């Protein structure tokens, strides 16, 4: 399934840290995070590999705007956003990696 852009939120297995990102290829980006392609990155250092939220847009510009809006939210509001679509905080990676 092709999208112009996607916003996503990653966490670690203990759900102690959240990372919000944007990309034009969520599958490829998720593989980079999981393989620690950038070992000094925030996501690699905090082992953020669990995909708990994703939202897709027809353009990367729309996705970037949404990413900025999510990043401006408090942690509590980000948790509510995740809970609204993924109440168990399941890893959604298989949905992406099997496209």
Secondary structure, DSSP 8 states (H G I E B T S, - for coil): ---SEEEEEEE-TT---EEEEEES-HHHHHHHHHTTSSTTSHHHHTT--EEEEEEEESSHHHHHHHHHHHHTS-HHHHHHHHHHH-TT----HHHHHT-
